């Protein structure tokens, strides 16, 4: 052996070449947990609709205000580029 100390074995044989290794823990997934998308379409669509309608009062009014401002400014800009708008702006 290169260094002093106890022999711990080769890779995977921590107790020696012919002894069974102890302390091995194995894990497996429960059969009830393996269905990741169980009920996703049956319950998921209604959940999306419920959450969307709950957030609608916070989303729709600012969107309508912003869109109406955009529409007003766009129409006003187009009006200023007409003969009547140019005459009105240059007085």
Secondary structure, 3 states (H helix, E strand, C coil): CCCCCCCCCCCCCCCCCCCCCCCCCCCCCCCCCCCCCCCHHHHHHHHHHHHHHHHHHHHHHHHHHHHHHHHHHHHHHHHHCCHHHHHHHCC
